[in-house]
Amino acid sequence: MTLRLSAIALAFTALFAPVLPSFAQDAHASHQAEMVVLGSIEITGAFSRATLPNAPVGGGFMTITNKGAEADRLVSVKTDIAKEAQIHEMAMEGDVMKMRQLKDGIDLPAGETIKLEPGGLHLMFMGLNGAIKEGDAVPVTLTFEKAGTVTVDLVAGATAADAPAHGGKSHE
C-alpha cells in the first residue's frame, strides 16, 4: 500500500509541481500548439505532460479566451486515454495545497482569459489506460455551456513541461 501511495504522490508531483528554471528548456516554447476557435471561444497553448510508466493520472493545460460579449462556462471534458476526466483546481488552503474537482466547471467571463496550468486550474485524467509519452497527441473533448463542443489534441511535452511541446491539431 505504501508503494502505491508513493507512486501516486510521485505522479502528482511530476504533473503539478512548479517547474524549476533548469527545466525551462524542456518546454519547447518555440513550438506553439495550434489555435482552436469555437464560436467566441479561443483555445491556445494546449498541452499535456509525459507521464512516468504506470502513472495513474495525467493532466491537461491550455489558455481559453472568451472573445464574446456573453459569459460562457467550460462544463465538461472527456478523453479516451483515461477512465475518467475532470476539471480541477489546485489552491492553497492555509499552508496546504489542495486539489478538488470543479463539478460546475470553469466560468469564462466575457472578454477574459483563463489559464489552465500546472499548479492551478487544469484538466485531470484519472485511471490512465497507458503512459502518456512525450510527443503523443492526447485528444480531449471540451464542452462549453454556450459555444458547444470541440475536440483538441494536447501534445505531450516532457514530464516537467510548462508550455506546448509541438503544434497540436484539433477537430470539430
URURUR-V195949 format. One record per pair of residues at least 12 apart in sequence whose ideal C-beta (glycine too) atoms are under 10 Angstrom apart, sorted by the first residue. I is the first residue (numbers start at 1). J is the second residue. Records with the same first field share a line. If there is no record, write none. Layout:
# URURUR-V195949
I->J + J
This chain:
# URURUR-V195949
4->56
7->52 + 53 + 54 + 55 + 56
8->55 + 56 + 57
10->52 + 55
11->51 + 52 + 54 + 55 + 56 + 57 + 58 + 59 + 128 + 159
12->55 + 56 + 57 + 59 + 90 + 97 + 99 + 124
13->159
14->49 + 50 + 51 + 52 + 55 + 57 + 58 + 59 + 118 + 158 + 159 + 160
15->48 + 49 + 50 + 51 + 52 + 55 + 57 + 58 + 59 + 61 + 118 + 119 + 122 + 124 + 125 + 132 + 159 + 160
16->49 + 57 + 59 + 61 + 88 + 90 + 97 + 99 + 117 + 118 + 119 + 120 + 122 + 124
17->97 + 118 + 119 + 160
18->118 + 119 + 160 + 162
19->49 + 117 + 118 + 119 + 158 + 159 + 160 + 161 + 162 + 163
20->160 + 162
22->160
23->158 + 159 + 160 + 161 + 162
24->160 + 161 + 162 + 163
25->158 + 160
26->49 + 50 + 134 + 157 + 158 + 159 + 160 + 161 + 162 + 163 + 165
27->47 + 157 + 158 + 160 + 161 + 162 + 163 + 164 + 165
28->47 + 134 + 155 + 157 + 158 + 161 + 163 + 164 + 165 + 166
29->45 + 157 + 161 + 162 + 163 + 164 + 165
30->163 + 164
31->47 + 155 + 157 + 163 + 164 + 165 + 166 + 167 + 168
32->44 + 45 + 46 + 47 + 163 + 164 + 166 + 167 + 168
33->45 + 46 + 47 + 61 + 62 + 63 + 152 + 153 + 154 + 155 + 157 + 163 + 164 + 165 + 166 + 167 + 168 + 169 + 170
34->46 + 152 + 153 + 155 + 164 + 166 + 167 + 168 + 169 + 170
35->63 + 65 + 168 + 170
36->62 + 64 + 142 + 150 + 151 + 152 + 153 + 168 + 169 + 170 + 171 + 172
37->65 + 67 + 147 + 150 + 170 + 172
38->64 + 72 + 142 + 144 + 147 + 148 + 149 + 150 + 152 + 170 + 172
39->66 + 67 + 68 + 72 + 144 + 146 + 147 + 148 + 150
40->65 + 66 + 67 + 68 + 69 + 70 + 72 + 108 + 110 + 111 + 144 + 146 + 147
41->64 + 65 + 66 + 67 + 68 + 72 + 74 + 108 + 142 + 144 + 146 + 147 + 148 + 150
42->63 + 64 + 65 + 66 + 67 + 68 + 113
43->62 + 63 + 64 + 65 + 74 + 116 + 142 + 150 + 152 + 168 + 170
44->62 + 63 + 64 + 65 + 113 + 115 + 164 + 168
45->61 + 62 + 63 + 64 + 115 + 116 + 117 + 154 + 163 + 164 + 168
46->60 + 61 + 62 + 63 + 64 + 116 + 123 + 138 + 140 + 142 + 152 + 153 + 154 + 155 + 164 + 168 + 169 + 170
47->59 + 60 + 61 + 62 + 116 + 117 + 138 + 153 + 154 + 155 + 156 + 157 + 161 + 162 + 163 + 164 + 165 + 166 + 168
48->60 + 61 + 62 + 79 + 81 + 122 + 123 + 125 + 132 + 134 + 136 + 137 + 138 + 140 + 153 + 154 + 155 + 156 + 157 + 161 + 164 + 165 + 168
49->61 + 118 + 132 + 134 + 138 + 154 + 156 + 157 + 158 + 159 + 160 + 161 + 162 + 165
50->131 + 132 + 133 + 134 + 135 + 136 + 156 + 157 + 158 + 159 + 160 + 161 + 165
51->125 + 128 + 130 + 131 + 132 + 133 + 134 + 136 + 156 + 159
52->131 + 132 + 159
53->130 + 131 + 133
54->128 + 130 + 131
55->125 + 128 + 130 + 131 + 132 + 159
56->82 + 83 + 125 + 126 + 127 + 128
57->82 + 84 + 124 + 125 + 126 + 127 + 128
58->79 + 81 + 82 + 85 + 123 + 124 + 125 + 126 + 127 + 128 + 131 + 132 + 138 + 154 + 156
59->88 + 116 + 117 + 118 + 122 + 123 + 124 + 125 + 132 + 138 + 154
60->77 + 79 + 81 + 85 + 87 + 88 + 116 + 122 + 123 + 124 + 125 + 132 + 138 + 140 + 142 + 152 + 154 + 156
61->115 + 116 + 117 + 118 + 120 + 121 + 122 + 123 + 154 + 157 + 161 + 162 + 163 + 164
62->74 + 114 + 115 + 116 + 117 + 121 + 122 + 123 + 140 + 142 + 152 + 154 + 164 + 168
63->113 + 114 + 115 + 116 + 117
64->106 + 108 + 112 + 113 + 114 + 115 + 116 + 121 + 142 + 144
65->108 + 111 + 112 + 113 + 114 + 115
66->107 + 108 + 109 + 110 + 111 + 112 + 113 + 114 + 144 + 146 + 147
67->110 + 111 + 112 + 113
68->108 + 110 + 111 + 146 + 147
69->110 + 111
70->108 + 109 + 110 + 111 + 146 + 147
71->107 + 108 + 109 + 110 + 111 + 112 + 145 + 146
72->105 + 106 + 107 + 108 + 109 + 110 + 144 + 145 + 146 + 147 + 148
73->104 + 105 + 106 + 107 + 108 + 109 + 143 + 144 + 145 + 146 + 147
74->87 + 102 + 105 + 106 + 107 + 108 + 114 + 116 + 121 + 123 + 142 + 143 + 144 + 145 + 147
75->87 + 102 + 103 + 104 + 105 + 106 + 142 + 143 + 144 + 145 + 146 + 149
76->103 + 105 + 141 + 142 + 143 + 144 + 145 + 149
77->105 + 116 + 123 + 124 + 125 + 140 + 141 + 142 + 143 + 152
78->139 + 140 + 141 + 142 + 143 + 149 + 151
79->123 + 125 + 128 + 129 + 138 + 139 + 140 + 141 + 142 + 151 + 154
80->129 + 138 + 139 + 140 + 141
81->125 + 127 + 128 + 129 + 130 + 131 + 132 + 136 + 138 + 139 + 140 + 154
82->124 + 125 + 126 + 127 + 128 + 129 + 130 + 132 + 138 + 140
83->125 + 126 + 127 + 128 + 129
84->101 + 124 + 125 + 126 + 127
85->123 + 124 + 125 + 126 + 127 + 140 + 141 + 142
86->100 + 101 + 102 + 103 + 122 + 123 + 124 + 125 + 126
87->101 + 102 + 103 + 104 + 105 + 106 + 116 + 121 + 122 + 123 + 124 + 142
88->100 + 101 + 102 + 106 + 116 + 120 + 121 + 122 + 123 + 124 + 126
89->101 + 102 + 106 + 116 + 119 + 120 + 121 + 122 + 124
90->117 + 118 + 119 + 120 + 121 + 122 + 124
91->119 + 120 + 121
97->119
99->119 + 122 + 124
101->124 + 126
102->121 + 124
105->143 + 144 + 145
106->121 + 144
107->145
108->144 + 145 + 146 + 147
117->162 + 163
118->160 + 161 + 162
119->162
123->138 + 140 + 142 + 154
125->138 + 140 + 154
131->156
132->154 + 156 + 157 + 159
133->156
134->155 + 156 + 157 + 158 + 159 + 161 + 165 + 166
135->155 + 156 + 157 + 158 + 165 + 166
136->153 + 154 + 155 + 156 + 157 + 165
137->152 + 153 + 154 + 155 + 156 + 165 + 166 + 168 + 169
138->152 + 153 + 154 + 155 + 156 + 168
139->151 + 152 + 153 + 154 + 168 + 169 + 170 + 171
140->152 + 153 + 154
141->171
148->172
149->172
150->170 + 171 + 172
151->169 + 170 + 171 + 172
152->168 + 169 + 170 + 171 + 172
153->166 + 167 + 168 + 169 + 170 + 171
154->168
155->167 + 168 + 169
156->168
